[in-house]
Amino acid sequence: MTFQQHSEVLAGDTPGQTHTLYWYTIGPTTAATKVYMQAALHADEQPGTMALHHLLPKLRDADAAGQLNARFVIYPSVNPLGLATRVLRRHIGRYDLETGVNFNRRWPDLYPLIKDAVSDKFSTDPSANIRVIREAVSKMLAFQSPATTIQRLRRHIMLAAHDADIVLDLHCDDESLKHIFTSPDLMPGLQDLADHMGVAATLTAEDSGGGSFDEVLPNLYRKAQRDNPDVPIPMAAETATLEYRGQADTHDEIGAEDAKGLFDFLAGRGLIQTTPPAAKPAPGPTPFEATEVLRADRPGLLAYRVKLGDRVKKGDVVADIIAMDGPEAFLARSPLRAGTDGIILSRASAKYVVVGSSVAKIVGKDILPTRAGGYLLED
């Protein structure tokens, strides 16, 4: 068997502080394909951890049966720093408490860091060009000297993921249907993943504006392609953020169902020697720029008029905001209307809102002028 647990102790930023990171490797080290999966980069998002909890034994059994055709690297909870950030009995796992930076923002733009090292090494061999890029990234990361714990964690993650062929980052939303974020040039290639997950939407963007983890490797290969148009450089990493419903949807039976979807996807790719059942087709991809992030235009108490999955038209009332101050406090209701046609993908679990609070995501088909080329995240 090749199933192994690993750990690394990361030195903390304050005296006596450490963080222990755990991960698993499974499958032959000589396999042609590497699959990297992580959950809970936003450490307060646990549905993905539950899914990987159920996936690991399935992979262990497949390994024991000699059924694995890929090397799997799995981090069920990849952010021990975020696990430790509890304040006043609340878990704040989305942001680094020291800097305020979202753990899934400001990931590195790799190509400028290796451009000089690879510029004269490309050839007419696509596979060799992939190796050139991956070796350059590995060497660049090895020479980095991260100063803080979060920098050390990020380098560790990038070293583990940079040479993977499939990279899946498991997250969840606030209150939501399942959906995927990925790059447009990876579709329809990842439609099989969407089908086996059973998602309500696949949202695509080359650059959502925040430097998210799932965009690092596509951005690396895309920039290498554009900078070297005369040589064949494949898009060598299929990456996606998998949104497993909402934060409250961390349930044993749902996690087992989600693990089965991942296992069947991998089997369908030939990475596990078993035949998966056919998956029901999921909706095709839509530009993330066509998804409206509906925000509160005033403070108050949120009263929804729609449920997840409801279809709305532009101008339909999605929610009312009940006034909590002024002459009509706790009497007046102000409607918040959809700015596009589409389905309700997500809602807010916290019903007290302030100006700018995210109220819903509405997945439409037409790119919205207010979203085109802009910052697309909530945040």
C-alpha positions in Angstrom: 0.0 0.0 0.0 1.1 3.6 -0.7 -1.4 5.3 1.6 0.7 7.6 4.0 0.0 10.4 6.4 2.5 13.3 6.6 2.8 16.3 8.8 4.9 19.4 9.1 5.2 21.8 12.0 5.1 25.4 11.0 6.8 27.9 13.3 4.5 30.6 14.5 5.0 34.3 14.5 4.8 34.7 18.3 6.9 33.0 21.0 6.2 29.4 21.6 3.6 29.2 18.8 3.5 26.4 16.2 0.9 25.1 13.7 0.9 21.5 12.5 -0.2 20.8 8.9 -1.4 17.3 8.0 -1.8 15.7 4.5 -1.9 12.3 2.8 -0.3 10.8 -0.3 -1.8 7.8 -2.1 -1.0 6.0 -5.3 2.2 5.1 -7.2 4.9 7.8 -7.2 5.6 6.9 -10.9 2.1 7.6 -12.0 1.8 9.9 -15.1 -1.0 12.0 -13.4 -0.9 13.9 -10.2 -4.1 15.0 -8.4 -3.9 17.6 -5.7 -6.9 18.3 -3.5 -7.3 20.6 -0.5 -10.1 21.8 1.7 -10.8 24.5 4.2 -8.3 27.1 2.9 -11.0 29.3 4.3 -10.8 27.4 7.6 -14.4 28.1 8.7 -15.7 26.2 5.6 -16.0 22.6 6.6 -18.1 20.7 4.0 -15.0 20.0 1.9 -13.2 18.6 4.9 -16.1 16.3 5.5 -16.1 15.2 1.8 -12.3 14.4 2.0 -12.8 12.6 5.3 -15.1 10.2 3.3 -12.9 10.2 0.2 -9.7 9.1 1.9 -10.9 5.6 3.0 -12.3 5.0 -0.5 -8.9 5.9 -2.0 -7.1 3.8 0.6 -9.3 0.8 -0.3 -8.7 1.4 -4.0 -4.9 1.6 -3.3 -5.0 -1.7 -1.4 -6.7 -3.3 -4.4 -4.1 -1.9 -6.8 -6.7 0.2 -8.6 -5.0 3.7 -8.5 -3.5 5.0 -11.7 -2.6 8.4 -10.3 -0.7 10.0 -7.5 -3.0 11.7 -5.0 -1.9 14.5 -2.6 -4.7 15.5 -0.2 -4.9 18.1 2.4 -8.3 17.7 4.3 -7.8 20.9 6.2 -5.0 22.9 4.7 -5.0 26.0 6.9 -4.1 25.4 10.5 -3.6 29.1 11.0 -7.2 29.8 10.1 -8.3 27.0 12.4 -6.7 28.9 15.3 -8.4 32.2 14.7 -11.2 32.2 17.2 -12.3 35.6 18.6 -15.0 36.0 21.3 -16.3 32.4 20.7 -16.5 33.0 16.9 -14.4 31.3 14.3 -12.9 33.7 11.8 -11.3 31.3 9.4 -11.6 33.3 6.2 -9.0 36.1 7.0 -5.6 36.2 8.5 -6.1 37.9 11.8 -2.7 39.6 11.7 -3.0 41.3 8.3 -6.7 41.1 7.5 -5.9 39.4 4.2 -8.3 36.8 2.9 -6.6 33.4 2.8 -7.8 32.9 -0.8 -6.5 36.2 -2.1 -3.1 37.5 -3.3 -1.7 34.2 -4.4 1.4 34.7 -6.5 1.6 35.6 -10.2 4.2 32.9 -11.0 5.1 33.5 -14.6 7.0 36.9 -14.1 9.0 35.1 -11.4 10.3 32.4 -13.8 10.2 34.1 -17.1 13.9 34.7 -17.4 14.7 31.2 -16.3 12.6 29.5 -19.0 12.8 32.0 -21.9 15.5 30.0 -23.8 14.6 26.5 -22.8 11.4 25.8 -24.7 11.3 23.4 -27.6 8.8 21.8 -30.0 8.0 19.1 -27.4 4.9 20.1 -25.4 5.6 17.7 -22.6 9.2 18.9 -22.3 7.9 22.5 -22.1 5.6 21.6 -19.2 8.6 20.1 -17.4 10.6 23.3 -18.0 7.9 25.4 -16.4 7.4 23.1 -13.5 11.1 22.7 -12.7 11.5 26.5 -12.9 8.6 27.0 -10.4 10.0 24.4 -8.1 13.5 26.0 -8.1 12.0 29.5 -7.6 9.9 28.3 -4.6 12.8 26.4 -3.1 14.9 29.6 -3.0 12.2 31.7 -1.3 12.8 32.7 2.3 9.3 33.2 3.7 9.3 35.4 6.8 5.9 34.8 8.4 3.8 31.7 9.1 1.3 32.5 6.4 4.1 32.9 3.9 5.6 29.6 4.9 2.2 27.9 4.6 1.6 29.4 1.1 5.0 28.2 -0.1 4.3 24.7 1.2 1.0 24.6 -0.6 2.5 25.9 -3.9 5.3 23.4 -3.7 2.8 20.6 -3.2 0.4 21.7 -6.0 2.6 23.3 -8.7 3.2 20.2 -10.6 -0.2 18.6 -10.4 -2.3 17.9 -13.4 -5.6 18.3 -11.6 -6.0 20.8 -8.7 -9.3 20.9 -6.7 -9.8 23.5 -4.0 -12.8 22.6 -1.9 -14.8 25.5 -0.4 -18.4 26.4 0.4 -20.5 29.5 0.3 -22.7 31.1 3.0 -26.0 29.5 2.1 -25.8 28.1 -1.4 -26.3 25.5 -4.1 -23.3 23.5 -5.3 -21.2 25.3 -7.9 -17.8 25.5 -9.5 -15.4 28.4 -10.2 -12.9 27.7 -13.0 -11.1 29.2 -16.0 -13.0 29.5 -19.3 -10.2 27.7 -21.2 -10.7 24.7 -18.9 -14.3 24.2 -20.1 -15.9 22.0 -21.4 -13.0 19.9 -20.2 -14.2 20.0 -16.6 -17.8 19.4 -17.5 -17.5 15.8 -16.2 -16.5 17.2 -12.8 -19.6 19.5 -12.8 -21.8 16.5 -13.8 -20.5 14.2 -11.1 -20.7 17.0 -8.5 -24.2 17.7 -9.5 -23.7 21.5 -9.6 -26.3 24.2 -10.2 -23.7 26.4 -12.0 -20.1 26.6 -13.3 -18.8 30.1 -13.3 -15.8 31.0 -15.4 -13.3 33.8 -15.3 -9.7 34.2 -16.4 -9.0 36.7 -13.7 -11.6 37.4 -11.0 -9.4 40.1 -9.6 -8.3 38.8 -6.3 -5.5 36.4 -7.0 -7.4 33.3 -6.0 -5.6 30.0 -5.5 -7.4 28.2 -8.3 -6.3 30.9 -10.8 -2.5 30.6 -10.1 -1.7 27.7 -12.4 -4.0 28.5 -15.4 -2.5 32.0 -15.2 1.0 30.6 -15.3 0.4 28.5 -18.4 -1.7 31.2 -20.1 1.0 33.8 -19.7 3.7 31.4 -20.9 1.6 30.6 -24.0 1.0 34.3 -24.8 4.7 35.2 -24.2 5.9 32.3 -26.3 3.4 31.9 -29.2 5.8 30.0 -31.4 6.2 27.0 -29.1 3.6 24.5 -27.9 2.8 25.0 -24.3 -0.3 23.1 -23.1 -2.7 24.3 -20.4 -1.1 21.7 -18.1 -3.3 22.0 -15.0 -7.0 21.6 -14.7 -7.9 23.7 -11.6 -11.2 24.5 -10.0 -12.8 25.9 -6.8 -15.6 23.5 -5.7 -18.3 25.2 -3.7 -20.1 22.6 -1.6 -23.3 24.4 -0.7 -23.2 26.5 2.5 -21.3 26.6 5.8 -24.1 24.9 7.7 -24.2 22.0 5.2 -21.4 20.0 7.0 -23.3 16.7 7.4 -22.0 13.1 7.5 -24.3 11.7 4.9 -23.9 14.7 2.5 -20.1 14.5 2.9 -20.3 10.8 1.9 -22.4 11.8 -1.2 -19.9 14.4 -2.2 -17.0 12.0 -1.8 -18.7 9.6 -4.1 -19.1 12.3 -6.7 -15.3 13.0 -6.5 -14.5 9.3 -6.6 -16.7 8.8 -9.6 -15.2 11.8 -11.4 -11.7 10.4 -10.9 -12.8 6.9 -12.0 -14.3 8.4 -15.1 -11.0 9.9 -15.9 -9.3 6.5 -15.7 -7.4 7.4 -12.6 -9.1 4.7 -10.5 -9.7 1.3 -12.1 -13.5 1.0 -11.7 -16.5 2.0 -13.8 -18.5 4.9 -12.3 -22.2 5.2 -12.9 -23.3 7.8 -15.5 -23.8 11.2 -14.1 -26.7 13.5 -14.8 -25.6 16.4 -17.0 -25.2 19.6 -15.1 -25.7 23.1 -16.6 -22.9 24.3 -18.9 -20.5 27.1 -18.0 -21.5 30.8 -17.8 -19.2 33.8 -17.5 -18.8 34.9 -13.8 -19.3 38.4 -15.2 -22.9 37.4 -15.9 -23.5 36.7 -12.2 -25.0 39.5 -10.2 -23.8 39.9 -6.6 -26.9 41.7 -5.2 -26.0 43.9 -2.3 -28.0 45.7 0.4 -28.6 49.4 -0.4 -29.5 50.2 3.2 -29.1 48.7 6.7 -31.8 46.6 8.2 -33.3 43.2 8.7 -33.4 40.9 5.6 -36.6 39.2 4.6 -36.2 36.9 1.6 -38.9 36.4 -1.0 -37.0 33.8 -2.9 -35.4 30.4 -2.2 -32.2 28.9 -3.5 -32.8 27.7 -7.0 -35.7 30.0 -7.7 -35.6 31.7 -11.2 -36.1 35.4 -11.2 -36.4 38.1 -13.8 -34.8 41.6 -13.8 -36.9 43.8 -11.5 -38.3 40.9 -9.4 -38.1 41.5 -5.6 -35.5 39.2 -4.1 -35.8 40.4 -0.5 -37.2 43.2 1.6 -35.0 45.2 4.0 -36.9 46.1 7.1 -36.0 49.5 8.5 -34.3 49.4 12.0 -34.1 53.2 12.5 -35.9 56.4 11.6 -39.6 57.3 11.8 -40.7 54.0 10.2 -38.3 51.8 12.2 -39.5 48.2 12.3 -42.4 49.0 10.1 -41.1 50.0 6.7 -40.0 47.5 4.2 -37.8 48.4 1.1 -37.7 46.0 -1.8 -34.3 44.8 -3.2 -34.7 43.9 -6.8 -32.9 41.6 -9.2 -30.7 43.4 -11.7 -30.7 40.4 -14.2 -32.6 37.3 -15.2 -31.3 34.1 -13.6 -31.3 31.6 -10.8 -30.7 32.3 -7.1 -27.4 30.6 -6.4 -26.7 31.9 -2.9 -28.2 33.8 0.0 -27.0 35.3 3.3 -27.4 33.3 6.5 -27.1 36.5 8.6 -30.2 38.5 8.2 -29.0 41.7 9.8 -27.3 43.6 6.9 -25.5 46.9 6.4 -25.0 48.9 3.3 -23.0 46.8 0.9 -23.7 43.4 2.5 -24.0 40.6 0.0 -27.6 39.4 -0.2 -27.6 37.0 -3.1 -25.8 35.8 -6.2 -28.0 35.6 -9.3 -26.6 33.5 -12.1 -27.5 34.9 -15.4 -26.3 34.3 -19.0 -25.6 37.8 -20.2 -22.5 39.7 -19.1 -23.4 42.6 -16.9 -21.9 46.0 -17.7 -21.2 46.6 -14.0 -19.3 43.4 -13.8 -17.4 43.3 -17.1 -13.6 43.5 -16.5 -14.1 44.4 -12.9 -13.5 42.8 -9.5 -15.8 39.8 -9.4 -15.5 38.5 -5.8 -17.7 39.2 -2.8 -15.0 39.3 -0.9 
